[in-house]
Amino acid sequence: MGLRFIFMLTRNDKTVEDAEQHLKTALAAGVHHIGFKDVGLPVARLQKLNEAIKAGGATSYLEVVSLDRDSEVASARAALDIGVDVLLGGTNVDAVLPILAGTPIQYFPFPGRIEGHPSVLAGSIDEIVDSAQALALRDGVDGLDLLAYRSTENVTGLMAAVCAAVDKPVIMAGSIGSRDRIENVRRSGAAGFTIGTAALDGDYPADSPKLETQLRSIQRDVAGVNNHLSPHSPRNLARSFAQFAETWNPKVAGQVNNMQIKLAKFEGAFVWHYHKVEDELFFVHKGQLLMKFRDRDEYVNEGEFIIVPRGVEHCPVALNGVCEVMLIEPATTVNTGNAEDERKVTELSHI
């Protein structure tokens, strides 16, 4: 699924007062993973916030910032009451696991030693990796929440070491506020990352500090590092056909998986032939096509298409001059099929 972006409705490890309004902006921008902290707002408001996240079709996250056992236990119980999908953070795993047992909540605790508020990650890379490995072996631990950018160690080295050491997903947190850092997270092998303050304060590199622009810029950069950006724009068939004049010489205009979209101009009759393994679709953009079969003739007019199954012998004929046809067929398809004809084309050009 690629790298997951989790938008946190938080600043300085607290859920912001205007979280509900920011949530509306995030959902409108198409953010699919949204979280908040267990401090900053009362539980009743967090419950409503969680309900709104789920109603908007997004996955909800609660990140624990408590450092002592009792408050973390209270936070885990609050996660149950609130009904979040994922519980992030916390270090008192032995106390939390019994609370979450048998529930659908996924649990991603912090590896390493967490200190202070806002939280920082203390310890060496080796110590954090050892902690991560021990946690990942626990039943009920679904993944890890690594405060990578809150560490004084080499962050890229830390992220890569933890991801390589465990076979469960790792979420990166803490001051990830640029495409370069997102790319570092992706290269480490992480499953996702969180951004909160950078977007809410308008600090993420974007055309505007407005939250909507910030979120869309983050999503664009995530799509870029995931290689999920499309290079394609709308194509106009009339202008595409105007780029060439020769007949019976298909041009590749696009490809969907192993299926090519080809444009061809037909004039007169082609050769009788069939294709052993490929089906073909003929869509008439301009003119009239007669598709001759051994048992019948079919007329295909502008705006209509016909499918010719593999193994079926056929002969396309353009009626009343040149016929412009879009073909959709496997890339392996040779225009003359099993027949030998001077109009056979094996090396297709692209337009």
C-alpha positions in Angstrom: 0.0 0.0 0.0 3.0 2.3 0.2 4.1 4.7 3.0 1.2 5.7 5.2 0.7 9.4 6.2 -0.9 9.9 9.6 -2.1 13.4 10.3 -2.0 14.2 14.0 -4.4 16.8 15.4 -1.7 17.7 17.9 0.8 20.4 18.8 3.5 19.9 21.4 2.1 16.5 22.3 -1.4 17.7 23.0 -4.6 17.5 21.0 -5.3 21.0 19.8 -8.4 22.9 21.0 -9.8 23.4 17.4 -9.2 19.8 16.4 -12.8 19.4 15.1 -12.3 22.1 12.5 -9.0 20.8 11.4 -10.5 17.4 11.1 -13.1 18.7 8.6 -10.2 20.2 6.6 -8.3 16.9 6.7 -11.2 14.8 5.6 -12.1 17.2 2.8 -8.5 16.9 1.6 -8.8 13.1 1.5 -6.5 12.2 4.4 -7.2 8.6 5.3 -5.3 8.2 8.6 -5.9 10.7 11.4 -4.8 10.7 15.0 -4.8 12.6 18.3 -3.2 12.5 21.7 -4.8 11.4 25.0 -4.2 14.8 26.5 -5.4 18.3 25.5 -9.2 17.6 25.3 -11.6 15.7 27.6 -12.4 12.1 26.8 -16.0 13.1 25.7 -14.7 15.4 23.0 -12.1 12.8 21.9 -15.0 10.3 21.5 -16.8 12.6 19.2 -13.6 13.4 17.4 -13.1 9.6 16.9 -16.6 9.2 15.7 -16.2 11.9 13.1 -12.9 10.4 11.9 -14.6 7.1 11.3 -17.7 8.6 9.8 -15.3 10.3 7.3 -13.9 6.9 6.2 -10.6 7.4 7.9 -8.6 5.2 10.3 -8.3 6.7 13.8 -5.2 6.7 16.0 -4.7 7.6 19.7 -1.1 8.3 20.7 -0.2 7.9 24.4 2.1 10.5 25.9 1.9 9.4 29.6 5.1 8.3 31.2 4.0 6.5 34.4 2.2 3.2 34.6 -1.1 4.3 36.1 -1.7 7.1 33.7 -0.8 4.9 30.7 -3.3 2.2 32.0 -5.9 5.0 32.1 -5.0 6.0 28.6 -5.4 2.4 27.3 -8.8 2.2 28.9 -9.7 5.5 27.4 -8.7 4.1 24.0 -11.3 1.4 24.5 -14.0 3.9 25.6 -13.1 6.2 22.7 -13.1 3.3 20.2 -10.0 4.1 18.2 -8.5 1.7 15.6 -4.9 2.0 16.6 -3.2 2.8 19.9 0.3 4.4 19.4 3.0 4.9 22.0 3.4 4.1 25.6 6.1 2.1 27.3 4.2 0.0 29.9 3.5 -2.9 27.6 2.9 -5.4 30.4 0.1 -3.3 31.9 -1.5 -2.4 28.6 -1.6 -5.7 26.8 -4.2 -7.3 29.2 -6.5 -4.3 28.7 -6.4 -4.6 24.9 -6.5 -8.4 24.7 -9.5 -9.5 22.7 -10.3 -6.1 21.3 -9.8 -5.0 17.6 -7.4 -2.2 18.6 -4.0 -2.5 17.1 -1.1 -1.7 19.5 2.1 0.1 18.5 4.2 0.9 21.6 7.3 3.0 21.8 10.6 1.1 21.7 13.6 2.6 23.6 13.6 4.9 26.6 11.1 7.8 26.5 11.9 10.9 28.5 10.3 14.3 29.1 7.3 16.2 27.6 7.3 16.7 24.7 8.7 13.3 24.5 12.3 12.5 23.4 13.9 9.2 22.6 16.9 8.4 24.7 19.6 5.7 24.4 21.9 4.4 21.7 20.9 2.8 18.5 21.8 -0.7 19.8 19.8 -0.2 22.9 16.7 1.0 20.9 17.0 -1.9 18.5 17.2 -4.4 21.4 14.1 -2.8 22.9 12.3 -2.9 19.5 13.1 -6.6 19.0 11.9 -7.5 22.5 8.6 -5.7 21.9 8.0 -7.1 18.4 8.2 -10.6 19.9 5.2 -9.9 22.2 1.8 -11.3 21.3 -0.6 -8.4 21.0 2.0 -6.0 19.8 1.1 -5.3 16.2 3.9 -2.8 15.4 6.1 -0.1 16.8 5.9 3.7 17.1 9.5 5.0 16.8 10.2 8.6 17.9 13.1 8.6 15.4 13.3 12.4 14.9 13.3 12.9 18.7 16.5 11.0 19.1 20.0 12.5 19.3 21.4 9.5 17.4 21.9 9.2 13.6 18.2 9.2 12.7 18.5 7.6 9.3 20.7 4.9 10.7 18.3 4.4 13.7 15.2 4.0 11.5 16.9 1.6 9.1 18.3 -0.5 12.0 15.0 -0.8 13.8 13.1 -1.7 10.6 15.7 -4.3 9.6 15.6 -5.8 13.1 11.8 -6.5 13.4 9.2 -8.1 11.1 6.3 -5.9 12.2 5.4 -2.5 10.8 7.1 0.6 12.2 5.5 4.1 12.3 8.0 7.0 12.5 7.1 10.0 14.6 8.6 13.4 15.7 9.4 16.4 13.6 8.9 15.0 10.1 8.4 18.2 8.2 9.9 17.9 4.7 9.9 15.7 1.7 13.5 14.8 2.3 12.6 13.4 5.7 9.6 11.5 4.2 12.0 10.0 1.7 14.3 9.0 4.5 11.4 7.3 6.2 10.5 5.4 3.1 14.0 4.3 2.4 14.2 2.9 6.0 11.4 0.4 5.3 8.9 2.1 7.6 5.2 1.5 7.2 4.2 5.1 7.9 4.9 8.4 9.7 3.1 11.1 11.6 2.9 14.8 11.0 1.1 17.2 13.3 2.7 20.5 14.4 4.5 21.1 11.1 1.2 21.1 9.1 -0.9 22.9 11.7 1.7 25.7 12.0 2.1 26.0 8.2 5.8 25.0 8.4 5.7 22.2 5.8 7.2 23.4 2.4 4.1 24.4 0.4 2.6 27.2 -1.6 0.6 28.4 1.5 0.6 28.0 5.2 -3.1 27.1 5.1 -3.8 23.7 6.5 -5.5 22.4 3.3 -2.5 23.4 1.2 -0.2 21.9 3.8 -2.0 18.5 3.8 -2.3 18.4 0.0 1.5 19.1 -0.3 2.3 16.3 2.2 0.0 13.9 0.3 1.6 14.9 -3.0 5.1 14.3 -1.6 4.0 10.9 -0.1 2.6 9.9 -3.5 5.8 11.0 -5.1 8.1 8.9 -2.8 5.6 6.0 -3.1 5.9 6.4 -6.9 2.1 6.8 -7.0 2.0 10.0 -9.1 0.4 9.7 -12.5 2.2 11.2 -15.5 -1.0 11.1 -17.7 -3.2 13.9 -18.7 -6.4 13.7 -20.8 -5.9 12.9 -24.4 -8.1 14.2 -27.2 -8.9 11.5 -29.8 -9.4 13.9 -32.7 -6.1 15.7 -32.1 -4.3 12.4 -31.7 -5.6 11.0 -34.9 -4.6 14.2 -36.7 -0.9 13.4 -35.9 -0.6 10.8 -38.6 -2.0 10.0 -42.0 -0.9 6.5 -42.9 -3.4 3.6 -42.9 -3.1 0.1 -41.4 -0.2 1.3 -39.2 -1.4 1.3 -35.6 0.2 3.8 -33.2 0.4 3.2 -29.4 -1.4 6.0 -27.5 -1.2 4.4 -24.1 -1.0 1.2 -22.0 -3.0 -0.2 -19.1 -1.2 -3.1 -17.5 -0.4 -5.4 -20.5 -3.2 -3.9 -22.7 -2.2 -1.3 -25.2 -4.5 1.5 -26.5 -3.7 1.8 -30.2 -5.0 4.3 -32.8 -5.2 3.3 -36.4 -6.7 4.6 -39.7 -8.3 1.9 -41.9 -8.9 2.3 -45.6 -10.5 -0.3 -47.8 -10.3 -4.0 -46.8 -7.6 -5.7 -44.6 -6.5 -9.3 -44.7 -8.5 -12.2 -43.3 -6.8 -13.3 -40.1 -7.2 -14.4 -36.5 -5.2 -14.1 -33.2 -4.3 -17.3 -31.3 -4.2 -15.8 -27.8 -5.4 -12.2 -27.9 -8.9 -10.7 -27.8 -9.3 -7.3 -29.5 -11.7 -4.3 -29.1 -12.4 -2.0 -32.0 -13.9 1.4 -31.2 -14.9 3.5 -34.1 -14.1 7.2 -33.5 -14.9 8.4 -37.0 -16.3 6.7 -40.1 -17.9 3.3 -40.5 -16.4 -0.1 -40.1 -17.6 -3.4 -41.5 -16.3 -6.3 -39.5 -16.5 -9.4 -41.6 -16.8 -12.8 -39.9 -17.2 -16.2 -41.6 -20.8 -16.5 -40.5 -22.0 -12.8 -40.8 -21.1 -9.2 -41.4 -21.3 -6.6 -38.6 -21.5 -2.8 -39.1 -19.9 -0.7 -36.5 -20.8 3.0 -36.6 -19.2 6.1 -34.9 -19.3 5.8 -31.1 -19.8 2.0 -31.2 -17.3 -0.8 -30.6 -17.1 -4.5 -31.3 -15.0 -7.2 -29.5 -13.3 -9.9 -31.6 -12.4 -13.0 -29.4 -9.2 -14.8 -29.9 -9.3 -17.6 -32.5 -12.1 -16.0 -34.5 -11.2 -15.2 -38.1 -12.2 -11.8 -39.2 -11.5 -9.1 -41.8 -12.0 -5.4 -41.0 -13.2 -3.2 -43.9 -13.4 0.6 -43.8 -16.5 1.9 -45.6 -16.8 5.3 -47.3 -13.2 6.3 -47.1 -10.9 6.4 -44.1 -12.2 5.0 -40.7 -10.5 6.1 -37.5 -10.4 3.2 -35.0 -9.2 2.9 -31.4 -8.0 -0.6 -30.5 -7.6 -2.0 -27.1 -5.6 -5.3 -27.1 -2.6 -7.0 -25.5 0.8 -5.5 -26.3 1.7 -8.8 -27.9 -0.9 -8.4 -30.6 0.4 -8.2 -34.2 -2.1 -6.5 -36.5 -2.1 -9.3 -39.2 -2.4 -12.1 -36.7 -1.7 -15.5 -38.3 -1.7 -14.0 -41.8 1.3 -12.9 -43.9 0.6 -9.5 -45.4 2.7 -6.5 -46.6 0.9 -4.4 -44.1 2.2 -6.4 -41.1 3.6 -4.1 -38.4 5.8 -5.5 -35.6 7.5 -2.3 -34.4 4.9 0.2 -33.4 5.6 3.9 -32.9 4.1 5.9 -30.0 2.1 9.1 -30.2 
